Amino acid sequence: MTRVKHGVASRKRHKKLFRTTKGYRGKHRYTLKLAKNANAKAGQHAYRHRKERKREFHQLWILRINAACRDLGIKYSRFIYALDLAGIAINRKMLAELAANNPEVFKQIVEKAKAILPEPGKAPDLEMLKQRYEAAHKTTAKPAKVGKVVEPKTVARKASATKKKAAAKAK
C-alpha cells in the first residue's frame, strides 16, 4: 500500500492562510508560524472593532446633529428633549442625514421642537407639557376592551368542582 503524505492538503491550507495575510508587513505575510499568529490577532481586532464601529458612528451622528442645532440656536440636549416632548420619533442616524443633506427639512423639525420647549432656565410645568404631548398624540380610535383573563388551571379547577358537586347531588 502507498504512503499518504498530505502534501497537497497542507499546501492548500497554507495558500489559503497566505491569501488572508496578503498585505501584512514583514515576515507576517509569508512565514507560516508568524502568519498564523498575525491572522489570529487580526481576527480578534476585527471582532472587537465591529462593536466599536457602531459606537463611533453613533458619536459621529450626535456631533453632526449638534453642529446643525447650534447653527439654528439650540443645544443638542435640549433639541433631543424637545423632540421627545413633541412626540417626534426620528433616530439619530436619520437626523444626521437630514442635517447634512436636507437642511431646510431639518430646520422645520427644529422649529417644531423649539415651539414645544419651555424657556431656558425655567422649570417646565409638567401638566402643561402632558397636555401638549397628549394633544400631539391624540388618536381617534378607542382602545379595545380587554376581557377578564382566566387562567387555564382556574378553569380546570372550577370544572372539576362543579362535577364533584353534581356527583354529590346525584347521590
N, CA, C and O of each residue as an XYZ file, in Angstrom:
684
protein
N       0.841     -1.175      0.000
C       0.000      0.000      0.000
C       0.891      1.245      0.000
O       1.958      1.264      0.614
N       0.421      2.303     -0.715
C       1.234      3.506     -0.831
C       1.088      4.396      0.401
O       0.099      4.320      1.129
N       2.072      5.221      0.610
C       2.098      6.100      1.769
C       1.425      7.441      1.423
O       1.714      8.032      0.383
N       0.531      7.912      2.299
C      -0.168      9.175      2.074
C       0.536     10.249      2.901
O       0.708     10.092      4.109
N       0.942     11.335      2.251
C       1.746     12.342      2.951
C       1.020     13.679      3.167
O       1.565     14.544      3.853
N      -0.157     13.881      2.626
C      -0.969     15.088      2.836
C      -0.300     16.369      2.353
O      -0.645     17.451      2.829
N       0.631     16.281      1.436
C       1.341     17.469      0.955
C       0.410     18.424      0.227
O       0.520     19.640      0.384
N      -0.499     17.887     -0.564
C      -1.409     18.738     -1.339
C      -2.350     19.495     -0.397
O      -2.584     20.690     -0.580
N      -2.881     18.809      0.594
C      -3.806     19.442      1.542
C      -3.092     20.520      2.358
O      -3.652     21.585      2.616
N      -1.849     20.234      2.763
C      -1.089     21.221      3.541
C      -0.828     22.466      2.712
O      -0.988     23.587      3.194
N      -0.422     22.265      1.452
C      -0.135     23.398      0.578
C      -1.395     24.234      0.378
O      -1.339     25.463      0.381
N      -2.514     23.569      0.208
C      -3.784     24.277      0.014
C      -4.134     25.103      1.263
O      -4.560     26.253      1.150
N      -3.954     24.513      2.445
C      -4.235     25.193      3.697
C      -3.309     26.406      3.878
O      -3.739     27.475      4.310
N      -2.036     26.211      3.537
C      -1.070     27.310      3.680
C      -1.392     28.450      2.712
O      -1.323     29.623      3.079
N      -1.741     28.098      1.484
C      -2.063     29.131      0.487
C      -3.294     29.931      0.925
O      -3.362     31.146      0.741
N      -4.249     29.227      1.501
C      -5.455     29.893      1.990
C      -5.091     30.897      3.090
O      -5.618     32.010      3.111
N      -4.200     30.510      3.995
C      -3.749     31.390      5.063
C      -2.995     32.590      4.489
O      -3.209     33.724      4.918
N      -2.104     32.335      3.510
C      -1.301     33.420      2.941
C      -2.156     34.396      2.142
O      -1.805     35.570      2.020
N      -3.276     33.921      1.596
C      -4.191     34.841      0.911
C      -4.794     35.832      1.920
O      -4.998     37.002      1.597
N      -5.074     35.362      3.131
C      -5.646     36.261      4.135
C      -4.612     37.219      4.706
O      -4.962     38.318      5.136
N      -3.330     36.816      4.717
C      -2.290     37.687      5.282
C      -1.615     38.540      4.209
O      -0.617     39.204      4.487
N      -2.144     38.528      3.003
C      -1.577     39.344      1.926
C      -1.675     40.819      2.320
O      -2.738     41.291      2.721
N      -0.580     41.528      2.204
C      -0.560     42.940      2.553
C      -0.038     43.209      3.945
O       0.142     44.368      4.320
N       0.213     42.160      4.729
C       0.779     42.366      6.052
C       2.252     42.737      5.905
O       2.863     42.447      4.877
N       2.828     43.378      6.930
C       4.220     43.822      6.868
C       5.180     42.705      7.258
O       4.856     41.844      8.075
N       6.346     42.734      6.669
C       7.442     41.836      7.050
C       7.131     40.372      6.827
O       6.408     40.010      5.899
N       7.684     39.538      7.683
C       7.548     38.089      7.533
C       6.139     37.593      7.868
O       5.808     36.443      7.584
N       5.323     38.433      8.459
C       3.960     38.030      8.813
C       3.167     37.653      7.573
O       2.144     36.974      7.668
N       3.629     38.087      6.424
C       2.922     37.821      5.182
C       3.188     36.414      4.667
O       2.275     35.782      4.134
N       4.402     35.906      4.807
C       4.757     34.662      4.113
C       5.372     33.578      4.995
O       5.601     32.469      4.511
N       5.647     33.857      6.272
C       6.178     32.819      7.155
C       5.001     32.178      7.888
O       4.189     32.871      8.500
N       4.919     30.858      7.821
C       3.738     30.153      8.303
C       3.427     30.458      9.767
O       2.300     30.832     10.092
N       4.392     30.306     10.634
C       4.151     30.490     12.062
C       3.705     31.920     12.372
O       2.747     32.134     13.115
N       4.413     32.899     11.791
C       4.074     34.301     12.028
C       2.739     34.662     11.378
O       1.967     35.448     11.926
N       2.475     34.087     10.217
C       1.219     34.377      9.518
C       0.023     33.859     10.312
O      -1.019     34.511     10.370
N       0.178     32.685     10.922
C      -0.917     32.128     11.735
C      -1.232     33.056     12.910
O      -2.392     33.367     13.181
N      -0.181     33.489     13.598
C      -0.375     34.385     14.743
C      -0.984     35.721     14.313
O      -1.889     36.240     14.967
N      -0.477     36.269     13.206
C      -0.974     37.557     12.728
C      -2.438     37.449     12.313
O      -3.224     38.364     12.557
N      -2.802     36.335     11.689
C      -4.172     36.129     11.243
C      -5.123     35.998     12.449
O      -6.230     36.536     12.439
N      -4.675     35.284     13.470
C      -5.491     35.132     14.680
C      -5.692     36.484     15.358
O      -6.795     36.805     15.801
N      -4.631     37.266     15.436
C      -4.710     38.584     16.071
C      -5.615     39.516     15.265
O      -6.381     40.297     15.829
N      -5.516     39.422     13.957
C      -6.370     40.253     13.093
C      -7.837     39.918     13.306
O      -8.695     40.800     13.287
N      -8.116     38.638     13.509
C      -9.495     38.228     13.772
C     -10.017     38.797     15.079
O     -11.184     39.177     15.175
N      -9.152     38.857     16.090
C      -9.552     39.438     17.376
C      -9.850     40.925     17.229
O     -10.836     41.431     17.764
N      -8.976     41.620     16.489
C      -9.198     43.052     16.270
C     -10.488     43.278     15.489
O     -11.258     44.183     15.810
N     -10.723     42.468     14.477
C     -11.923     42.634     13.656
C     -13.180     42.442     14.495
O     -14.149     43.188     14.348
N     -13.164     41.447     15.371
C     -14.318     41.181     16.228
C     -14.586     42.374     17.140
O     -15.725     42.824     17.263
N     -13.541     42.882     17.776
C     -13.697     43.998     18.700
C     -14.137     45.266     17.965
O     -14.993     46.004     18.453
N     -13.552     45.513     16.796
C     -13.836     46.751     16.081
C     -15.207     46.752     15.422
O     -15.749     47.818     15.130
N     -15.779     45.570     15.183
C     -17.160     45.543     14.688
C     -18.090     46.145     15.723
O     -19.067     46.805     15.370
N     -17.798     45.927     16.994
C     -18.602     46.509     18.062
C     -18.304     48.017     18.202
O     -19.216     48.825     18.382
N     -17.028     48.371     18.118
C     -16.633     49.772     18.287
C     -17.151     50.657     17.156
O     -17.461     51.829     17.369
N     -17.241     50.093     15.963
C     -17.685     50.883     14.811
C     -19.090     51.445     15.050
O     -19.381     52.581     14.676
N     -19.948     50.652     15.668
C     -21.308     51.108     15.955
C     -21.287     52.307     16.913
O     -22.040     53.265     16.736
N     -20.410     52.242     17.936
C     -20.283     53.355     18.876
C     -19.758     54.608     18.174
O     -20.238     55.715     18.416
N     -18.771     54.418     17.307
C     -18.166     55.557     16.630
C     -19.165     56.255     15.711
O     -19.193     57.483     15.635
N     -19.985     55.465     15.013
C     -20.988     56.076     14.152
C     -22.020     56.831     14.975
O     -22.455     57.910     14.573
N     -22.418     56.290     16.115
C     -23.382     56.969     16.984
C     -22.809     58.319     17.432
O     -23.521     59.323     17.443
N     -21.538     58.339     17.796
C     -20.892     59.593     18.203
C     -20.840     60.585     17.049
O     -21.044     61.784     17.244
N     -20.566     60.082     15.842
C     -20.495     60.946     14.666
C     -21.853     61.582     14.372
O     -21.931     62.772     14.067
N     -22.918     60.790     14.464
C     -24.262     61.333     14.225
C     -24.586     62.418     15.229
O     -25.153     63.451     14.871
N     -24.230     62.191     16.493
C     -24.514     63.182     17.531
C     -23.737     64.472     17.256
O     -24.274     65.566     17.428
N     -22.480     64.349     16.831
C     -21.679     65.539     16.502
C     -22.324     66.339     15.369
O     -22.408     67.566     15.437
N     -22.773     65.646     14.341
C     -23.384     66.332     13.195
C     -24.686     67.020     13.584
O     -24.945     68.153     13.179
N     -25.495     66.332     14.367
C     -26.765     66.922     14.804
C     -26.486     68.137     15.685
O     -27.145     69.166     15.542
N     -25.521     68.029     16.592
C     -25.179     69.129     17.485
C     -24.712     70.343     16.694
O     -25.114     71.469     16.987
N     -23.869     70.120     15.696
C     -23.363     71.236     14.890
C     -24.510     71.936     14.159
O     -24.567     73.165     14.110
N     -25.420     71.144     13.594
C     -26.551     71.723     12.868
C     -27.497     72.439     13.824
O     -28.054     73.480     13.474
N     -27.686     71.900     15.018
C     -28.565     72.525     16.012
C     -27.983     73.846     16.490
O     -28.708     74.830     16.640
N     -26.679     73.873     16.730
C     -26.037     75.108     17.202
C     -26.215     76.222     16.180
O     -26.400     77.381     16.551
N     -26.159     75.877     14.891
C     -26.370     76.887     13.849
C     -27.781     77.461     13.914
O     -28.009     78.613     13.544
N     -28.736     76.640     14.392
C     -30.129     77.079     14.469
C     -30.499     77.591     15.860
O     -31.666     77.879     16.124
N     -29.503     77.707     16.757
C     -29.714     78.344     18.047
C     -30.273     77.466     19.146
O     -30.989     77.961     20.017
N     -29.972     76.192     19.133
C     -30.435     75.295     20.192
C     -29.331     74.280     20.467
O     -28.601     73.886     19.558
N     -29.215     73.865     21.707
C     -28.228     72.847     22.064
C     -28.770     71.462     21.729
O     -29.981     71.260     21.644
N     -27.864     70.519     21.543
C     -28.247     69.147     21.202
C     -29.135     68.531     22.274
O     -30.158     67.926     21.954
N     -28.759     68.674     23.537
C     -29.517     68.029     24.612
C     -30.941     68.567     24.686
O     -31.888     67.805     24.877
N     -31.091     69.878     24.535
C     -32.432     70.476     24.558
C     -33.222     70.075     23.325
O     -34.439     69.904     23.392
N     -32.540     69.927     22.210
C     -33.214     69.506     20.974
C     -33.784     68.100     21.124
O     -34.931     67.853     20.752
N     -32.993     67.178     21.665
C     -33.456     65.801     21.849
C     -34.610     65.772     22.851
O     -35.576     65.033     22.663
N     -34.513     66.568     23.907
C     -35.584     66.667     24.893
C     -36.860     67.198     24.235
O     -37.954     66.693     24.485
N     -36.706     68.215     23.397
C     -37.858     68.799     22.711
C     -38.481     67.810     21.738
O     -39.704     67.760     21.605
N     -37.655     67.024     21.058
C     -38.196     66.004     20.149
C     -39.051     65.010     20.919
O     -40.111     64.593     20.452
N     -38.583     64.637     22.091
C     -39.342     63.695     22.916
C     -40.667     64.312     23.350
O     -41.703     63.648     23.311
N     -40.639     65.578     23.763
C     -41.869     66.256     24.171
C     -42.832     66.413     23.006
O     -44.044     66.271     23.173
N     -42.298     66.705     21.833
C     -43.141     66.916     20.656
C     -43.652     65.603     20.078
O     -44.557     65.597     19.243
N     -43.069     64.488     20.525
C     -43.504     63.189     20.019
C     -42.950     62.872     18.639
O     -43.516     62.062     17.905
N     -41.849     63.510     18.294
C     -41.202     63.245     17.003
C     -40.197     62.127     17.210
O     -39.220     62.286     17.942
N     -40.439     61.000     16.566
C     -39.582     59.821     16.765
C     -38.745     59.585     15.515
O     -39.122     58.811     14.635
N     -37.616     60.256     15.453
C     -36.663     60.056     14.354
C     -35.340     59.685     14.990
O     -34.890     60.345     15.927
N     -34.712     58.632     14.485
C     -33.448     58.214     15.103
C     -32.310     59.152     14.708
O     -32.441     59.950     13.780
N     -31.206     59.047     15.416
C     -30.094     59.969     15.232
C     -29.439     59.829     13.868
O     -28.936     60.809     13.318
N     -29.440     58.644     13.329
C     -28.852     58.435     12.000
C     -29.599     59.271     10.964
O     -28.979     59.946     10.142
N     -30.926     59.225     11.004
C     -31.733     59.969     10.035
C     -31.644     61.478     10.289
O     -31.622     62.269      9.346
N     -31.591     61.874     11.566
C     -31.438     63.298     11.871
C     -30.119     63.832     11.325
O     -30.072     64.929     10.768
N     -29.047     63.055     11.486
C     -27.743     63.483     10.962
C     -27.773     63.559      9.442
O     -27.186     64.467      8.854
N     -28.449     62.617      8.806
C     -28.576     62.616      7.344
C     -29.357     63.849      6.881
O     -28.975     64.500      5.909
N     -30.442     64.163      7.573
C     -31.225     65.354      7.231
C     -30.408     66.626      7.446
O     -30.452     67.542      6.625
N     -29.670     66.680      8.539
C     -28.868     67.868      8.843
C     -27.821     68.107      7.769
O     -27.532     69.255      7.431
N     -27.247     67.036      7.229
C     -26.185     67.181      6.235
C     -26.741     67.436      4.831
O     -26.216     68.272      4.095
N     -27.803     66.715      4.462
C     -28.258     66.755      3.066
C     -29.531     67.559      2.825
O     -29.743     68.035      1.710
N     -30.377     67.723      3.828
C     -31.621     68.481      3.687
C     -31.767     69.474      4.837
O     -32.603     69.278      5.719
N     -30.967     70.530      4.837
C     -31.003     71.444      5.983
C     -32.354     72.129      6.171
O     -32.717     72.460      7.300
N     -33.115     72.352      5.079
C     -34.408     73.024      5.228
C     -35.417     72.121      5.958
O     -36.219     72.607      6.756
N     -35.377     70.822      5.687
C     -36.258     69.890      6.403
C     -35.832     69.793      7.866
O     -36.670     69.766      8.767
N     -34.529     69.742      8.089
C     -34.019     69.695      9.464
C     -34.421     70.952     10.225
O     -34.746     70.885     11.410
N     -34.400     72.093      9.550
C     -34.779     73.357     10.182
C     -36.247     73.316     10.601
O     -36.601     73.822     11.666
N     -37.098     72.721      9.776
C     -38.527     72.602     10.125
C     -38.714     71.736     11.367
O     -39.527     72.048     12.236
N     -37.959     70.657     11.440
C     -38.040     69.772     12.612
C     -37.591     70.520     13.864
O     -38.209     70.400     14.921
N     -36.512     71.293     13.738
C     -36.003     72.062     14.882
C     -37.036     73.101     15.323
O     -37.240     73.302     16.520
N     -37.680     73.754     14.372
C     -38.682     74.760     14.721
C     -39.868     74.139     15.453
O     -40.376     74.719     16.413
N     -40.313     72.963     15.006
C     -41.402     72.273     15.701
C     -40.984     71.891     17.118
O     -41.768     72.001     18.061
N     -39.747     71.443     17.253
C     -39.243     71.040     18.565
C     -39.104     72.264     19.483
O     -39.428     72.191     20.668
N     -38.626     73.378     18.937
C     -38.449     74.598     19.736
C     -39.791     75.125     20.245
O     -39.873     75.663     21.349
N     -40.838     74.968     19.438
C     -42.141     75.513     19.794
C     -42.698     74.880     21.068
O     -43.442     75.529     21.804
N     -42.356     73.651     21.332
C     -42.915     72.952     22.494
C     -42.056     73.101     23.747
O     -42.499     72.763     24.845
N     -40.840     73.599     23.595
C     -39.926     73.721     24.741
C     -40.309     74.868     25.668
O     -40.739     75.922     25.200
N     -40.159     74.678     26.976
C     -40.284     75.817     27.892
C     -39.041     76.696     27.779
O     -38.022     76.272     27.232
N     -39.126     77.909     28.291
C     -37.982     78.820     28.198
C     -36.796     78.256     28.969
O     -36.977     77.597     29.992
N     -35.571     78.515     28.478
C     -34.400     78.012     29.199
C     -34.296     78.635     30.583
O     -34.533     79.831     30.754
N     -33.941     77.821     31.567
C     -33.776     78.303     32.926
C     -35.032     78.212     33.757
O     -34.981     78.383     34.975
N     -36.174     77.943     33.118
C     -37.426     77.821     33.864
C     -37.817     76.349     33.924
O     -37.661     75.597     32.962
N     -38.323     75.973     35.071
C     -38.776     74.592     35.232
C     -40.046     74.401     34.415
O     -40.924     75.263     34.439
N     -40.161     73.299     33.699
C     -41.362     73.103     32.893
C     -42.560     72.756     33.768
O     -42.435     72.056     34.773
N     -43.709     73.254     33.368
C     -44.954     72.898     34.037
C     -45.368     71.535     33.490
O     -45.763     71.414     32.330
N     -45.273     70.520     34.330
C     -45.496     69.154     33.870
C     -46.895     68.933     33.334
O     -47.076     68.202     32.361
N     -47.888     69.555     33.954
C     -49.265     69.372     33.482
C     -49.427     69.955     32.085
O     -50.069     69.348     31.228
N     -48.843     71.139     31.850
C     -48.935     71.762     30.544
C     -48.230     70.894     29.493
O     -48.733     70.719     28.383
N     -47.058     70.351     29.859
C     -46.328     69.514     28.925
C     -47.096     68.238     28.605
O     -47.109     67.787     27.459
N     -47.739     67.652     29.623
C     -48.546     66.454     29.388
C     -49.699     66.752     28.438
O     -50.005     65.951     27.554
N     -50.343     67.915     28.623
C     -51.449     68.289     27.748
C     -50.970     68.480     26.315
O     -51.619     68.028     25.372
N     -49.833     69.151     26.156
C     -49.278     69.329     24.806
C     -48.946     67.992     24.171
O     -49.222     67.763     22.993
N     -48.349     67.107     24.968
C     -47.960     65.795     24.469
C     -49.191     64.989     24.054
O     -49.201     64.363     22.994
N     -50.239     65.009     24.902
C     -51.464     64.279     24.578
C     -52.144     64.869     23.360
O     -52.695     64.135     22.539
N     -52.111     66.199     23.232
C     -52.720     66.839     22.070
C     -51.980     66.452     20.792
O     -52.593     66.259     19.742
N     -50.658     66.341     20.894
C     -49.867     65.961     19.719
C     -50.079     64.502     19.347
O     -49.952     64.133     18.180
N     -50.404     63.663     20.340
C     -50.550     62.227     20.102
C     -51.991     61.751     20.196
O     -52.250     60.563     20.386
N     -52.918     62.676     20.062
C     -54.326     62.322     20.196
C     -54.724     61.378     19.071
O     -54.468     61.644     17.897
N     -55.357     60.264     19.453
C     -55.813     59.300     18.453
C     -57.324     59.252     18.472
O     -57.941     59.455     19.518
N     -57.924     58.986     17.330
C     -59.375     58.934     17.234
C     -59.906     57.559     17.581
O     -61.061     57.437     17.989
N     -59.112     56.535     17.434
C     -59.567     55.175     17.717
C     -59.676     54.960     19.225
O     -58.815     55.382     19.997
N     -60.773     54.281     19.624
C     -60.958     53.970     21.040
C     -60.170     52.714     21.372
O     -60.056     51.812     20.543
N     -59.631     52.652     22.569
C     -58.898     51.434     22.933
C     -59.856     50.253     23.047
O     -61.000     50.399     23.478
N     -59.372     49.098     22.657
C     -60.193     47.896     22.703
C     -60.432     47.494     24.152
O     -59.564     47.661     25.010
N     -61.636     46.958     24.413
C     -61.945     46.500     25.762
C     -61.262     45.168     25.988
O     -61.278     44.280     25.136
N     -60.676     45.058     27.128
C     -59.971     43.830     27.470
C     -60.861     43.031     28.397
O     -61.306     43.531     29.430
N     -61.121     41.777     28.020
C     -61.969     40.925     28.841
C     -61.212     40.388     30.032
O     -60.003     40.574     30.164
N     -61.944     39.724     30.887
C     -61.335     39.145     32.073
C     -60.482     37.957     31.654
O     -60.951     37.071     30.939
N     -59.245     37.938     32.092
C     -58.329     36.865     31.745
C     -58.470     35.767     32.791
O     -58.332     36.009     33.990
N     -58.747     34.553     32.313
C     -58.909     33.417     33.212
C     -57.791     32.443     32.923
O     -57.570     32.050     31.778
N     -57.096     32.061     33.958
C     -56.001     31.121     33.785
C     -56.555     29.722     33.545
O     -57.604     29.380     34.091
N     -55.876     28.905     32.744
C     -56.363     27.565     32.439
C     -56.533     26.688     33.684
O     -57.476     25.900     33.755
N     -55.629     26.816     34.669
C     -55.725     25.998     35.882
C     -57.008     26.313     36.631
O     -57.666     25.417     37.159
N     -57.367     27.618     36.674
C     -58.571     28.030     37.373
C     -59.797     27.424     36.707
O     -60.710     26.962     37.392
N     -59.826     27.419     35.390
C     -60.951     26.852     34.651
C     -61.053     25.370     34.951
O     -62.149     24.861     35.185
N     -59.935     24.674     34.947
C     -59.948     23.240     35.214
C     -60.433     22.960     36.635
O     -61.194     22.017     36.851
N     -60.003     23.764     37.600
C     -60.428     23.576     38.991
C     -61.928     23.787     39.128
O     -62.612     23.016     39.800
N     -62.444     24.852     38.479
C     -63.863     25.140     38.551
C     -64.671     24.014     37.917
O     -65.713     23.619     38.441
N     -64.195     23.506     36.804
C     -64.913     22.423     36.120
C     -64.946     21.182     36.986
O     -65.986     20.533     37.098
N     -63.821     20.841     37.601
C     -63.799     19.649     38.450
C     -64.649     19.856     39.699
O     -65.266     18.907     40.182
N     -64.694     21.081     40.234
C     -65.505     21.368     41.421
C     -66.990     21.223     41.094
O     -67.751     20.687     41.900
N     -67.404     21.693     39.926
C     -68.817     21.564     39.552
C     -69.185     20.106     39.313
O     -70.301     19.690     39.627
N     -68.263     19.327     38.762
C     -68.520     17.903     38.567
C     -68.687     17.206     39.907
O     -69.558     16.349     40.056
N     -67.861     17.564     40.884
C     -67.951     16.968     42.216
C     -69.279     17.318     42.868
O     -69.907     16.464     43.493
N     -69.714     18.572     42.727
C     -70.995     18.998     43.298
C     -72.151     18.246     42.638
O     -73.086     17.820     43.317
N     -72.087     18.087     41.340
C     -73.140     17.363     40.618
C     -73.175     15.906     41.050
O     -74.256     15.335     41.193
N     -72.027     15.299     41.258
C     -71.959     13.910     41.704
C     -72.505     13.771     43.122
O     -73.165     12.782     43.440
N     -72.230     14.763     43.978
C     -72.719     14.733     45.363
C     -74.245     14.864     45.394
O     -74.911     14.194     46.184
N     -74.794     15.724     44.540
C     -76.249     15.900     44.481
C     -76.935     14.650     43.961
O     -78.043     14.326     44.389
N     -76.284     13.942     43.039
C     -76.868     12.737     42.446
C     -76.976     11.624     43.469
O     -77.842     10.759     43.334
N     -76.143     11.613     44.472
C     -76.138     10.541     45.487
C     -77.262     10.736     46.393
O     -77.450      9.951     47.322
